[in-house]
């Protein structure tokens, strides 16, 4: 697998706020990942367009160069498998020892793609779609964050690691278990293709972007904003939803028009047909500190 071209790599780094190529060390990795979480949204816009096409088309984004050209032009990211591969290719092109990593959201089978990086004898997770704002060190120590806007916890659980998250509209922590390590690009491609038939990101809009001190999520026709003041929820009109895609997520007018013309706008006002997630019986570290 070849890395990104020099021209594309420099344009991507420029959009992420880097005027020169960073050295492949831990300090640069922390800055790169933090910038990624603030600039690259997690969204299903292009996937919705492809799934609504009259002809069967390749699911978008698995080619990292194509992913980044689209992001630079239209502002959209992707769902977990392609967006993780894009981050993997970016880091590999910069000289990092990066690996494709797979996990299980809510222990519902292998359904999540991520990235592991080895730096100075320590392994870290940089998750492109969970947008944690910080690297996850894969050691034996549990971590309990204190950021009220982006709460995250993690811990080792036997041979795997649990990443605990709290994202709108839920009010309870859920987890991703990192289990398959490492896997190759063909595994990512196969799992991404399998989502064509079953995924919570196939029917209605899901678009998230982080800002300093604010998490914004568009889910269906509802806008969620979480800040230190709490969570605000607002149902949007069709015009408001298109405006939010532009102003909150950073999507181009061209892509918004294509998404709406494909039926994505109307589909986002339909009731969700996704199966309900199973209740979580485990508790995050912060809720069982006495047992740690």
PyMOL commands that set and color helices and strands:
alter all, ss='L'
color gray80, all
select helices_A, chain A and resi 6-15+26-39+45-51+64-74+80-93+185-194+238-249+253-261+264-267+285-287+289-291
alter helices_A, ss='H'
color red, helices_A
select strands_A, chain A and resi 42-43+97-105+112-119+122-125+136-137+143-144+152-157+160-165+174-183+206-211+214-219+222-227+230-235
alter strands_A, ss='S'
color yellow, strands_A
deselect
rebuild
show_as cartoon
